[in-house]
């Protein structure tokens, strides 16, 4: 049996075909996350793949991974990008907090390791940008709906 210190969870997901064409295919995500796992934990690192696909609110593999995290099975969770966990900033923060509380690390290939000073700073900056973009889109949608309702805009 592989000890927890050498066993990680690799989580990835592709929401749409455009992501596959831009190099975010499941195979590409697996390759780069496994490479990071080997560099960080050694070439004999054990790993479990957790793969969700399609845009859906039900993410059974994320749930299964978090169950393994809470059981103490994983030394780390590694994902290609933070947005693979969730597009909701509050959900991401909750998930990363649960991962850290279980004694595991969270590593994003693109954004770095969270729990370090640099990683936490990066996470806070990114999360502020994501929240700004989400609020801006919501504001634009509300404005367009009001203009449409008043007859100033056609669908």
C-alpha positions in Angstrom: 0.0 0.0 0.0 1.2 3.5 -0.9 1.5 5.9 2.1 -0.6 9.0 2.1 2.6 11.2 1.7 3.1 9.6 -1.7 -0.5 9.4 -2.9 -2.3 12.3 -4.6 -5.5 13.1 -6.3 -5.5 14.5 -9.9 -8.7 16.3 -10.6 -9.6 17.7 -14.0 -12.6 18.5 -16.2 -13.4 19.8 -19.7 -16.6 21.8 -20.0 -16.7 22.2 -23.8 -15.1 21.4 -27.1 -13.3 24.8 -27.3 -11.2 23.8 -24.3 -10.1 20.6 -26.0 -9.1 22.6 -29.1 -7.1 25.0 -26.9 -5.0 22.2 -25.3 -7.1 21.6 -22.2 -8.2 18.1 -23.2 -8.5 15.5 -20.4 -5.4 13.8 -21.7 -3.4 17.0 -21.7 -4.6 17.9 -18.2 -3.6 14.4 -17.0 -0.2 14.6 -18.5 0.7 18.0 -16.9 -0.8 17.3 -13.5 1.0 13.9 -13.3 4.2 15.6 -14.2 3.8 18.1 -11.4 2.9 15.2 -9.0 6.1 13.4 -9.9 8.3 16.5 -9.5 6.8 17.3 -6.1 6.4 13.8 -4.6 8.8 11.7 -6.6 8.6 9.4 -9.6 7.0 6.6 -7.6 4.0 8.8 -6.5 0.7 7.0 -6.5 -2.3 8.8 -7.8 -6.0 8.6 -8.3 -7.7 10.2 -11.3 -10.9 12.1 -10.7 -12.5 13.2 -14.0 -15.7 15.1 -14.5 -16.8 16.2 -17.9 -19.5 18.4 -19.4 -21.1 21.4 -17.9 -23.1 20.1 -15.0 -23.9 21.0 -11.5 -23.6 17.3 -10.4 -19.9 16.6 -10.2 -19.6 13.0 -8.8 -15.9 12.8 -9.2 -15.3 16.0 -7.3 -17.5 14.7 -4.5 -15.6 11.4 -4.5 -12.3 13.2 -4.4 -13.4 15.4 -1.5 -14.6 12.3 0.4 -11.1 10.8 -0.1 -9.5 14.0 1.1 -11.6 14.0 4.2 -10.7 10.4 4.9 -7.0 11.4 4.8 -6.2 9.3 1.7 -4.5 12.1 -0.3 -1.4 14.1 0.4 -2.4 16.6 -2.2 -5.0 17.6 -4.8 -3.5 18.7 -8.1 -5.5 20.3 -10.8 -4.7 22.1 -14.1 -6.4 25.3 -13.2 -8.3 26.5 -10.1 -11.4 27.0 -12.3 -11.5 23.3 -12.9 -12.7 22.9 -9.3 -15.4 25.6 -9.7 -16.1 28.9 -11.3 -17.6 30.1 -8.1 -15.0 31.8 -5.9 -16.7 31.0 -2.7 -16.9 27.3 -3.7 -13.2 27.3 -4.6 -12.3 28.8 -1.2 -14.5 26.3 0.6 -13.0 23.4 -1.3 -9.4 24.5 -0.7 -10.1 25.2 2.9 -11.5 21.6 3.3 -8.4 20.2 1.5 -6.0 22.1 3.8 -8.0 21.2 7.0 -7.6 17.5 6.0 -3.9 18.1 6.0 -3.5 17.9 2.2 -2.0 20.4 -0.2 -3.7 22.1 -3.1 -1.7 22.6 -6.2 -2.8 24.2 -9.5 -0.5 23.7 -12.4 -1.3 27.2 -13.8 -1.6 29.2 -10.6 0.7 27.4 -8.2 0.5 25.9 -4.7 -1.9 27.4 -2.3 -1.1 27.6 1.4 2.2 29.3 0.7 2.6 33.1 1.1 3.0 33.6 -2.7 0.2 31.1 -3.5 -2.2 32.8 -1.1 -1.4 36.3 -2.6 -1.9 34.9 -6.1 -5.2 33.3 -5.1 -6.5 36.5 -3.5 -5.6 38.6 -6.6 -7.2 36.0 -9.0 -10.3 35.7 -6.9 -10.8 39.5 -6.9 -10.5 39.5 -10.7 -13.0 36.6 -11.0 -15.5 38.3 -8.7 -15.1 41.6 -10.6 -15.7 39.9 -13.9 -18.7 37.9 -12.6 -20.2 41.1 -11.1 -19.6 43.0 -14.3 -21.3 40.3 -16.4 -24.3 40.3 -14.1 -24.6 44.1 -14.2 -24.5 44.0 -18.1 -27.1 41.2 -18.1 -29.5 43.2 -15.9 -29.0 46.4 -17.9 -29.8 44.5 -21.2 -32.9 43.0 -19.6 -34.1 46.4 -18.5 -33.5 47.8 -22.0 -35.2 44.9 -23.6 -38.2 45.2 -21.2 -38.6 48.9 -22.1 -38.4 48.1 -25.8 -35.0 49.8 -26.5 -33.4 46.5 -27.4 -34.3 43.5 -29.5 -33.3 39.9 -28.7 
